[in-house]
Amino acid sequence: MNRFYLDVHALQTVPPSNLNRDDTGSPKSSVYGGVPRARVSSQAWKKATRDYFKSESLLDPSELGVRTKKVVEVLADRIHEHDETIDEADALELAAEVIAATGLKIEVPKRKSSAKKAAEGEGDEETQEALPQAKYLVFLSARQLDGLARFAVEGAADITGFLKDKENKARVKQIADTRHSVDIALFGRMVADVTDFNVDAAVQVAHAISVHRVDNESDYYTAVDDRNKDSEPGAGMIGTVDFNSATLYRYAALGVHQLAANLGEGLREEESGVTPVRRAAEAFVQGFVESLPTGKINTFGHHTLPDAVVVKLRTTRPISFVAAFEEPVRGDLGGHMSEACARLAEYIPDVERAYGDEGSTLTWVLRVGPNTRKLAGIGTESRNIGELVASVGQAVAERLEKPE
């Protein structure tokens, strides 16, 4: 399959907020163009996108996965669902054997007391309920978990002997490494000590940075004890929380060819291989654009959406337009969005002329408000996010269906 990419660019203004904290509790930052910028890590926005798939039902639960250390418990629940005659204790034992057979490392968490004490009935309740966990976060799709559960039920009579068979041992590994969910196909999977288990991510997400200089601020807050009497003035609690506000440039690149390779086949028996790739690409574009990290959201209520979105379907390599803001936007007129859009409107055609392929590149624009009018001529305008997503999905499907 020929390589082609979806580049998603967004300009989004966020009011006072602390979307993504560092180890001191301050909003993350970086230096770019010689000045400090607000920053939101790629990991934070990828997590927000994955959560958005679920919260807004962009994808069916069967198309998604779960990332957890508690994979033994998750699989045990699936085993019991497939065969209710298998009790909880046996299901857990089966799950532990099957997970270990895939090559993943599991252990009882070290913070628990020894398993020997628990077996002898010693120790507290927490000790006795200690369950084996993976040594790292494990990302498995719903279909992989169902496949492993069916495998466990099949060999339930003698799981140890069942796994000694070479064909069965190969089969359990194959189940765990095929029929990936959309989120695994998009964001990848890495297990350092089982490299065969790895999945190359189809999506690369940049750290979002402000288009202008940002200096963090600090809010001093107090809380009053509701039961205080008039003779007890003063605060019951005081503290500080750091925050900033920024117009962010956000960027992500989706390798559609890699996404298709990761998904491999239709997620549903009756559909072609093109359909799930289109559905996944549409879900990613909408999820990435509309999602928002929720750090300190109850404190700041920073619910905003991008004012401007530019999506490009290209056969050349992915191209970020962050260099348009290497010289920080000054905001002398009291805002940053208008100048940021003007910068993009000037920079994008220059980059495409120098490095792009006009004949194979498609561009869509979604914009809100008069401050974004400079982007009107950059590409085909969409009236709303639904129209944008549908147009992008159709173009992806048409490219996938073209013979090489």
C-alpha positions as semicolon CSV with decimal commas, in nm:
position;residue;x (nm);y (nm);z (nm)
1;M;0,000;0,000;0,000
2;N;0,124;0,349;-0,085
3;R;0,197;0,573;0,211
4;F;-0,033;0,863;0,289
5;Y;-0,098;1,074;0,594
6;L;-0,358;1,288;0,765
7;D;-0,211;1,600;0,923
8;V;-0,440;1,765;1,180
9;H;-0,362;2,121;1,291
10;A;-0,564;2,320;1,544
11;L;-0,551;2,660;1,710
12;Q;-0,726;2,664;2,047
13;T;-0,745;2,934;2,311
14;V;-0,764;2,811;2,668
15;P;-0,851;3,048;2,956
16;P;-0,681;3,033;3,299
17;S;-0,622;2,662;3,351
18;N;-0,376;2,390;3,447
19;L;-0,441;2,124;3,185
20;N;-0,121;1,926;3,234
21;R;0,092;1,952;3,550
22;D;0,460;1,885;3,607
23;D;0,605;1,724;3,921
24;T;0,569;2,049;4,115
25;G;0,203;2,099;4,023
26;S;0,271;2,385;3,781
27;P;0,145;2,384;3,422
28;K;0,403;2,225;3,193
29;S;0,611;2,464;2,984
30;S;0,894;2,472;2,734
31;V;1,120;2,724;2,562
32;Y;1,063;2,771;2,189
33;G;1,186;3,062;1,981
34;G;1,381;3,183;2,281
35;V;1,079;3,247;2,505
36;P;0,882;3,035;2,755
37;R;0,565;2,877;2,616
38;A;0,273;2,697;2,773
39;R;0,289;2,326;2,690
40;V;0,048;2,032;2,704
41;S;0,221;1,696;2,660
42;S;0,134;1,460;2,379
43;Q;0,054;1,189;2,634
44;A;-0,208;1,410;2,799
45;W;-0,388;1,477;2,471
46;K;-0,365;1,114;2,357
47;K;-0,528;1,006;2,683
48;A;-0,797;1,271;2,636
49;T;-0,859;1,146;2,281
50;R;-0,890;0,784;2,394
51;D;-1,134;0,887;2,668
52;Y;-1,335;1,087;2,414
53;F;-1,382;0,778;2,199
54;K;-1,573;0,625;2,491
55;S;-1,750;0,925;2,642
56;E;-1,894;1,042;2,310
57;S;-1,949;0,690;2,170
58;L;-1,738;0,764;1,863
59;L;-1,649;0,395;1,853
60;D;-1,827;0,083;1,972
61;P;-1,682;-0,072;2,291
62;S;-1,595;-0,383;2,086
63;E;-1,358;-0,167;1,878
64;L;-1,166;-0,042;2,181
65;G;-0,918;-0,191;2,424
66;V;-0,821;-0,166;2,789
67;R;-0,479;-0,066;2,922
68;T;-0,418;-0,195;3,272
69;K;-0,186;-0,385;3,502
70;K;-0,490;-0,573;3,631
71;V;-0,509;-0,779;3,315
72;V;-0,548;-1,106;3,510
73;E;-0,865;-0,978;3,679
74;V;-1,001;-0,841;3,350
75;L;-0,943;-1,173;3,173
76;A;-1,088;-1,371;3,465
77;D;-1,411;-1,171;3,433
78;R;-1,424;-1,254;3,061
79;I;-1,364;-1,623;3,132
80;H;-1,654;-1,631;3,378
81;E;-1,875;-1,453;3,122
82;H;-1,795;-1,722;2,865
83;D;-1,850;-2,010;3,108
84;E;-2,043;-1,935;3,427
85;T;-1,965;-2,281;3,566
86;I;-1,605;-2,166;3,623
87;D;-1,594;-1,998;3,964
88;E;-1,398;-1,684;4,046
89;A;-1,095;-1,856;4,196
90;D;-1,058;-2,099;3,903
91;A;-1,110;-1,816;3,654
92;L;-0,829;-1,619;3,815
93;E;-0,598;-1,920;3,803
94;L;-0,680;-1,982;3,437
95;A;-0,630;-1,616;3,353
96;A;-0,289;-1,605;3,521
97;E;-0,173;-1,915;3,331
98;V;-0,294;-1,784;2,997
99;I;-0,146;-1,436;3,042
100;A;0,189;-1,588;3,142
101;A;0,176;-1,810;2,832
102;T;0,162;-1,503;2,607
103;G;0,504;-1,403;2,741
104;L;0,380;-1,116;2,956
105;K;0,532;-1,098;3,304
106;I;0,296;-1,111;3,600
107;E;0,358;-1,092;3,974
108;V;0,183;-1,026;4,303
109;P;0,244;-0,657;4,381
110;K;0,541;-0,619;4,617
111;R;0,353;-0,383;4,845
112;K;0,141;-0,680;4,953
113;S;0,258;-0,929;5,211
114;S;0,383;-1,264;5,095
115;A;0,150;-1,508;4,923
116;K;0,255;-1,772;5,176
117;K;0,110;-1,573;5,464
118;A;-0,209;-1,519;5,272
119;A;-0,238;-1,890;5,193
120;E;-0,199;-1,971;5,560
121;G;-0,472;-1,724;5,647
122;E;-0,235;-1,480;5,812
123;G;-0,217;-1,107;5,748
124;D;-0,493;-0,856;5,694
125;E;-0,781;-0,868;5,445
126;E;-0,585;-0,668;5,187
127;T;-0,305;-0,927;5,198
128;Q;-0,539;-1,220;5,146
129;E;-0,703;-1,053;4,849
130;A;-0,375;-0,973;4,672
131;L;-0,402;-1,076;4,308
132;P;-0,131;-1,114;4,045
133;Q;-0,081;-0,820;3,813
134;A;0,127;-0,751;3,506
135;K;0,459;-0,583;3,580
136;Y;0,361;-0,304;3,339
137;L;0,053;-0,161;3,174
138;V;-0,081;-0,407;2,917
139;F;-0,295;-0,289;2,626
140;L;-0,536;-0,556;2,496
141;S;-0,834;-0,523;2,265
142;A;-1,181;-0,646;2,351
143;R;-1,150;-0,909;2,076
144;Q;-0,812;-1,027;2,209
145;L;-0,954;-1,062;2,559
146;D;-1,252;-1,257;2,425
147;G;-1,018;-1,481;2,225
148;L;-0,800;-1,548;2,529
149;A;-1,108;-1,621;2,739
150;R;-1,237;-1,876;2,486
151;F;-0,889;-2,031;2,477
152;A;-0,886;-2,059;2,857
153;V;-1,231;-2,220;2,863
154;E;-1,121;-2,467;2,597
155;G;-0,827;-2,580;2,810
156;A;-0,989;-2,536;3,151
157;A;-0,981;-2,908;3,240
158;D;-0,598;-2,908;3,242
159;I;-0,464;-2,566;3,148
160;T;-0,103;-2,656;3,231
161;G;-0,105;-2,959;3,005
162;F;-0,306;-2,769;2,742
163;L;-0,035;-2,503;2,722
164;K;0,244;-2,758;2,689
165;D;0,118;-2,838;2,341
166;K;0,332;-2,640;2,093
167;E;0,037;-2,551;1,871
168;N;-0,163;-2,420;2,165
169;K;0,134;-2,221;2,294
170;A;0,174;-2,058;1,953
171;R;-0,201;-2,002;1,927
172;V;-0,228;-1,813;2,257
173;K;0,046;-1,574;2,148
174;Q;-0,123;-1,524;1,812
175;I;-0,455;-1,441;1,981
176;A;-0,287;-1,170;2,189
177;D;-0,116;-1,017;1,886
178;T;-0,388;-1,009;1,619
179;R;-0,728;-0,841;1,578
180;H;-0,611;-0,518;1,739
181;S;-0,858;-0,258;1,862
182;V;-0,873;0,086;1,703
183;D;-0,697;0,257;1,994
184;I;-0,412;0,004;1,986
185;A;-0,384;0,047;1,608
186;L;-0,376;0,425;1,647
187;F;-0,154;0,474;1,951
188;G;0,052;0,156;1,943
189;R;0,159;-0,089;2,211
190;M;0,503;-0,141;2,363
191;V;0,624;-0,414;2,595
192;A;0,999;-0,391;2,648
193;D;1,063;-0,756;2,734
194;V;0,821;-0,904;2,474
195;T;0,916;-0,717;2,158
196;D;0,700;-0,942;1,938
197;F;0,403;-0,797;2,127
198;N;0,476;-0,442;2,011
199;V;0,253;-0,251;1,769
200;D;0,391;0,051;1,585
201;A;0,167;0,353;1,645
202;A;-0,013;0,494;1,343
203;V;-0,048;0,832;1,514
204;Q;0,218;1,081;1,621
205;V;0,099;1,364;1,848
206;A;0,308;1,673;1,908
207;H;0,327;1,856;2,239
208;A;0,085;2,146;2,211
209;I;0,258;2,479;2,271
210;S;0,138;2,837;2,294
211;V;0,192;3,057;1,990
212;H;0,306;3,335;2,224
213;R;0,513;3,391;2,536
214;V;0,350;3,261;2,855
215;D;0,449;3,312;3,217
216;N;0,277;3,099;3,479
217;E;0,071;3,273;3,747
218;S;-0,035;3,163;4,094
219;D;-0,379;3,181;4,253
220;Y;-0,399;3,218;4,630
221;Y;-0,724;3,067;4,756
222;T;-0,900;3,024;5,089
223;A;-1,188;2,809;5,210
224;V;-1,416;2,893;5,502
225;D;-1,533;2,634;5,755
226;D;-1,914;2,630;5,728
227;R;-1,942;2,550;6,100
228;N;-1,734;2,843;6,218
229;K;-1,903;3,085;6,456
230;D;-1,872;3,462;6,447
231;S;-1,607;3,432;6,714
232;E;-1,399;3,211;6,483
233;P;-1,305;3,431;6,187
234;G;-1,055;3,334;5,922
235;A;-1,008;3,058;5,670
236;G;-1,030;2,688;5,741
237;M;-0,783;2,619;5,460
238;I;-0,549;2,822;5,242
239;G;-0,336;2,727;4,947
240;T;-0,208;2,818;4,602
241;V;-0,256;2,673;4,257
242;D;-0,051;2,764;3,950
243;F;-0,216;2,832;3,616
244;N;-0,175;3,004;3,280
245;S;-0,382;3,092;2,975
246;A;-0,275;3,043;2,615
247;T;-0,360;3,014;2,249
248;L;-0,222;2,670;2,166
249;Y;-0,101;2,525;1,838
250;R;-0,187;2,155;1,832
251;Y;-0,068;1,900;1,575
252;A;-0,103;1,529;1,505
253;A;-0,008;1,308;1,211
254;L;-0,195;0,987;1,125
255;G;-0,026;0,737;0,894
256;V;-0,330;0,586;0,725
257;H;-0,123;0,308;0,567
258;Q;0,009;0,209;0,911
259;L;-0,341;0,222;1,057
260;A;-0,464;-0,014;0,783
261;A;-0,174;-0,252;0,846
262;N;-0,236;-0,252;1,222
263;L;-0,608;-0,322;1,189
264;G;-0,537;-0,589;0,931
265;E;-0,894;-0,688;0,860
266;G;-1,251;-0,577;0,919
267;L;-1,342;-0,551;1,284
268;R;-1,676;-0,703;1,192
269;E;-1,712;-1,015;0,983
270;E;-1,930;-0,864;0,711
271;E;-1,727;-0,551;0,633
272;S;-1,437;-0,482;0,399
273;G;-1,092;-0,382;0,519
274;V;-1,152;-0,022;0,411
275;T;-1,453;0,037;0,638
276;P;-1,279;0,006;0,979
277;V;-0,987;0,219;0,862
278;R;-1,225;0,493;0,753
279;R;-1,419;0,466;1,078
280;A;-1,098;0,481;1,284
281;A;-0,963;0,780;1,089
282;E;-1,292;0,967;1,132
283;A;-1,301;0,890;1,504
284;F;-0,943;1,007;1,549
285;V;-0,993;1,338;1,367
286;Q;-1,307;1,418;1,566
287;G;-1,168;1,285;1,894
288;F;-0,839;1,474;1,866
289;V;-1,006;1,801;1,766
290;E;-1,283;1,796;2,028
291;S;-1,110;1,633;2,326
292;L;-0,962;1,828;2,614
293;P;-0,731;1,724;2,899
294;T;-0,916;1,751;3,229
295;G;-0,637;1,856;3,465
296;K;-0,784;2,089;3,733
297;I;-1,100;2,122;3,525
298;N;-1,324;2,149;3,833
299;T;-1,110;2,440;3,949
300;F;-1,094;2,630;3,619
301;G;-1,378;2,500;3,398
302;H;-1,165;2,551;3,086
303;H;-1,417;2,405;2,838
304;T;-1,314;2,539;2,498
305;L;-1,290;2,408;2,142
306;P;-1,050;2,505;1,862
307;D;-1,128;2,823;1,672
308;A;-0,947;2,691;1,366
309;V;-0,878;2,342;1,233
310;V;-0,681;2,255;0,919
311;V;-0,668;1,893;0,799
312;K;-0,446;1,781;0,513
313;L;-0,438;1,446;0,334
314;R;-0,092;1,414;0,180
315;T;0,138;1,160;0,016
316;T;0,453;1,346;0,117
317;R;0,583;1,301;0,470
318;P;0,393;1,464;0,760
319;I;0,456;1,838;0,802
320;S;0,396;2,040;1,119
321;F;0,341;2,414;1,079
322;V;0,474;2,499;1,425
323;A;0,760;2,699;1,268
324;A;0,504;2,966;1,181
325;F;0,520;3,053;1,552
326;E;0,895;3,026;1,610
327;E;0,881;3,405;1,641
328;P;0,619;3,440;1,914
329;V;0,292;3,614;1,839
330;R;0,296;3,944;2,028
331;G;-0,075;4,006;2,072
332;D;-0,033;4,383;2,071
333;L;-0,400;4,427;1,986
334;G;-0,511;4,235;2,293
335;G;-0,543;3,884;2,150
336;H;-0,346;3,613;1,973
337;M;-0,590;3,418;1,753
338;S;-0,618;3,668;1,468
339;E;-0,243;3,700;1,422
340;A;-0,193;3,325;1,466
341;C;-0,439;3,255;1,182
342;A;-0,270;3,517;0,965
343;R;0,066;3,349;1,031
344;L;-0,070;3,010;0,926
345;A;-0,242;3,154;0,618
346;E;0,093;3,294;0,504
347;Y;0,314;3,003;0,611
348;I;0,113;2,706;0,481
349;P;0,123;2,800;0,109
350;D;0,496;2,871;0,133
351;V;0,569;2,528;0,281
352;E;0,343;2,349;0,033
353;R;0,509;2,531;-0,260
354;A;0,857;2,433;-0,138
355;Y;0,792;2,076;-0,019
356;G;0,438;1,968;-0,096
357;D;0,269;1,784;-0,381
358;E;-0,021;1,999;-0,496
359;G;-0,164;1,728;-0,718
360;S;-0,207;1,471;-0,438
361;T;-0,273;1,693;-0,135
362;L;-0,624;1,769;-0,013
363;T;-0,701;2,039;0,245
364;W;-1,005;2,109;0,463
365;V;-1,066;2,401;0,698
366;L;-1,307;2,439;0,988
367;R;-1,310;2,783;1,149
368;V;-1,511;2,985;1,396
369;G;-1,546;3,364;1,420
370;P;-1,401;3,665;1,239
371;N;-1,051;3,620;1,385
372;T;-1,001;3,315;1,163
373;R;-1,105;3,472;0,831
374;K;-0,747;3,475;0,698
375;L;-0,766;3,093;0,676
376;A;-1,072;3,100;0,450
377;G;-0,874;3,039;0,131
378;I;-0,644;2,766;0,261
379;G;-0,871;2,474;0,166
380;T;-1,225;2,345;0,131
381;E;-1,434;2,495;0,409
382;S;-1,654;2,274;0,626
383;R;-1,958;2,417;0,802
384;N;-1,925;2,195;1,107
385;I;-1,719;1,913;1,256
386;G;-1,952;1,645;1,120
387;E;-1,909;1,769;0,765
388;L;-1,532;1,790;0,808
389;V;-1,506;1,438;0,948
390;A;-1,729;1,290;0,676
391;S;-1,528;1,460;0,399
392;V;-1,199;1,337;0,541
393;G;-1,336;0,984;0,585
394;Q;-1,461;0,971;0,228
395;A;-1,125;1,086;0,093
396;V;-0,943;0,825;0,304
397;A;-1,172;0,549;0,173
398;E;-1,122;0,658;-0,188
399;R;-0,744;0,656;-0,147
400;L;-0,755;0,310;0,011
401;E;-0,968;0,172;-0,271
402;K;-0,738;0,300;-0,546
403;P;-0,513;0,031;-0,697
404;E;-0,145;0,076;-0,625
